[in-house]
């Protein structure tokens, strides 16, 4: 039987968390990544530790083995390029004259470009009825960071059962917005989320104000009536829209 990489307790294949230390047990092919705060094994794609809720980088700490007494050789600095030799056959006075002419040219260029130029022309106002140019879409890394913050707010609101904060993550144009609110409140009456983590698997910028993200949620849920604990995984294609400068969830679509 396989053993937990953190406490070496044996577990069944397919088991999500270690029953002794709580370490994440799936995806052994991704290597071992441990929470820097509590030390349990976590998924390399998690944003938060499922045991202590510490923020994770997603990369984890990697051990680098170095032989004792052996220092890693530093790369020598590049050697400066040798100065070009003087043209053969030219007398020294010709070389001096050429060098002096070069210095004079450099001084003239400095004087020319150091003079204050004309002030830039003012921007032309947008004609009435014309649309302002759209803002430049965020770079993929920056966009992914912004969308992860939205999902982190959603996660915190679910764990704390804060309906105001949770619905603030959704766009007012979200389909069946009021029905979504009622469904969430009904779920909270019957279930508690004991663990809730997510991974953002892919981000696609559609334009400056619309984006798609493929998100996987890992959850442990306890039935409040019989205290039964179940685990589940669900993937979503999430459409985000920028409203008044903030990203919000516009649409959700379950994916296998």
C-alpha positions, -999 to +999 in steps of 0.1 A: +000+000+000+013+036-007+024+057+022+017+094+030+048+114+021+044+135+053+038+110+081+043+076+062+008+064+072-006+038+047-036+048+026-059+034+000-054+045-037-078+073-046-079+086-010-078+124-011-064+134+023-043+115+049-065+105+079-037+112+103-020+144+092-044+157+065-018+158+037-031+159+001-025+125-015-036+127-051-014+134-082+019+118-070+034+124-104+035+161-097+060+156-069+058+166-032+049+202-024+045+211+013+028+240+030+055+264+044+033+271+075+020+237+087+041+213+067+013+191+052+016+180+016-006+202-008-013+202-045+011+222-065-019+240-080-035+251-048-038+287-038-044+281-001-035+253+023-065+231+030-053+226+066-043+261+079-055+283+050-020+297+045-015+314+011+006+292-013+027+302-042+017+272-062+053+261-067+063+249-032+099+247-019+123+226-039+153+209-023+187+214-040+213+189-030+249+202-029+279+179-021+295+190+013+325+211+008+318+216-028+309+251-038+290+259-070+315+275-093+306+311-102+304+320-139+334+342-147+326+377-159+328+382-197+361+396-209+359+431-223+363+432-261+397+444-271+400+478-286+402+479-324+438+484-335+447+516-353+447+514-391+481+503-402+502+528-420+485+560-405+508+584-387+500+594-351+491+630-360+463+617-384+449+595-356+450+624-332+431+646-357+404+620-362+400+616-324+397+653-320+371+656-348+350+628-331+350+647-298+338+679-315+310+660-332+299+645-299+299+679-282+277+694-310+252+665-308+249+670-270+243+707-274+217+701-301+196+674-282+199+692-248+179+722-260+143+723-248+120+712-276+084+724-283+058+712-258+037+682-269+005+690-286-026+686-263-048+656-268-077+662-291-110+658-272-133+629-281-160+642-305-196+640-291-211+607-297-178+590-306-167+560-285-135+563-265-108+537-274-110+505-254-083+500-228-055+475-235-063+440-223-043+429-193-013+406-198-021+369-191-001+367-158-017+400-145-052+389-157-048+355-140-038+372-107-069+395-109-093+366-115-077+345-087-085+373-063-121+372-073-122+334-067-105+338-034-132+362-023-158+336-034-140+309-014-139+331+018-175+340+015-185+303+011-165+293+042-178+321+063-214+319+049-214+356+041-242+360+014-235+397+009-199+392+001-206+361-020-232+377-042-209+407-047-186+384-066-213+378-092-223+403-119-257+418-117-263+404-152-256+369-140-284+346-152-310+339-125-291+361-100-319+360-073-324+323-078-286+317-073-289+336-040-317+314-028-299+282-038-268+292-019-288+300+013-305+266+010-272+248+006-258+265+037-288+254+058-280+217+050-242+216+045-209+230+058-178+233+037-149+219+058-123+223+030-126+244-002-097+250-026-094+258-063-070+258-091-070+281-122-060+258-151-063+282-180-071+319-186-081+335-219-086+373-224-114+379-249-111+417-248-104+445-223-136+438-203-143+400-209-123+369-200-126+331-197-111+309-171-111+272-165-113+265-128-113+233-108-128+232-072-118+206-046-143+204-017-151+185+015-187+189+026-203+178+059-241+171+060-254+190+090-281+164+097-262+132+098-226+147+100-216+126+070-184+139+052-181+137+014-155+149-010-159+161-045-142+178-075-160+200-100-146+219-130-162+251-145-157+273-174-161+308-158-168+339-178-157+371-162-168+407-170-153+440-158-179+462-141-169+496-128-132+486-127-138+452-109-139+417-123-171+397-116-185+363-126-208+367-155-216+331-163-208+295-151-207+264-172-198+229-157-172+210-175-162+173-171 
